[in-house]
Amino acid sequence: MTNPSAYHVPVMLQECIEALAIQPDGVYVDVTFGGGGHSREILKHLGPNGRLIAFDQDPDAVKNAIDDPRFTLVHQNFKFIKNNLRLLGVKEVDGILGDLGVSSHQFDSADRGFSIRFDADLDMRMDQVADLDAKRVLNTYAEEDLHRLFGMYGEIQNARSLAKTVVTARLTAEIATVSGLKDVIKRLVPKGKEHKYHAQVFQALRIEVNQELEALQSFLEQTVSVLKPSGRLVIMSYHSLEDRLVKNFMQKGKFRGEVEKDFFGNEIKPFKVISRKAITASADELAINNRSRSAKLRVAERNLNSA
């Protein structure tokens, strides 16, 4: 087993546990197991009849599985939450925790191609058996598709120029490595903002490779039928695209548009928002854990009267 604390330092650990409002005999789901930091803390609050089911599609995370009869690890993406819980004989749960984004371990594993710090093949797959990797995106996507994903997922100002530059460069040679990509786009990078720009490019590629936003939407929609009335949904996100989806879903039960209403004009909302504003890390945590800077934690409770 890898050292879980070295694998990933859990962000806002106590805030997440408090938000779950754990009942000792309850059934809980950690949909982003990773190094198991949050899961280990949840187990401390469960009694002998409590149960914790964790999800992670990354094979590296499986090595951190916890030896505890109350614990089950499912090696799947969280977008398959409902079917997997049914297979385990679980219809409803008391709380769901999701810590979105990439673990420190994934960033620190040079060969995974997630980090701008190391030269490696452009991979970025969370699930190592998936067909689509970052190299394929860069070398096969049409210019307009690259423009869209750099603009939407990376929120890059010169996304159109970036897409054009990539498409032109790959005519000469395949863009296959982190250093190769940096070299291709170097004239587009604003001076003094190299790190931020590279991070935005990598974020865009990672989201596309792993279909992260589609998976998040599918997962959130399933939480409505998986959570018991008064069950807690606790989600931590690290960039505005994810946070917007989580916020809208918790507030309206949908990702865009207005709240649905019934025949009598009453709003149909599956959740009651517990955290009006996103919870952010304390000054103490910010000082010791760099990843906590961009973290936003949102909490909602399943409404008693929603279908």
Buried (B, 14 or more C-beta within 10 A) or exposed (E): EEEBEEBBBBBBBEBBBEBBBBBEEBBBBBBBBBBBBBBBBBBEBBEEEBBBBBBBBBEBBBEBBBEEEBBBBBBBBBBBBBEBBEEEEBEEBBBBBBBBBBBBBBBBBEEBBBBBEBEBBBBBBBBEEBEBBBBEBBBEBEBEEBBBBBBBBBBBBBBBBBBBBBBEBBEEEEBBBBEBBBEBBEEBBEEEEEEEBBBBBBBBBBBBBBBBBEBBBBBBBBBBEBBBEEBBBBBBBBBEBBBBBBBBBBBBBBBEEEEEEEEEEEEBBBBBBBBEEBBBBEEEBEEEBEBBEBBBBBBBBBBEEBE
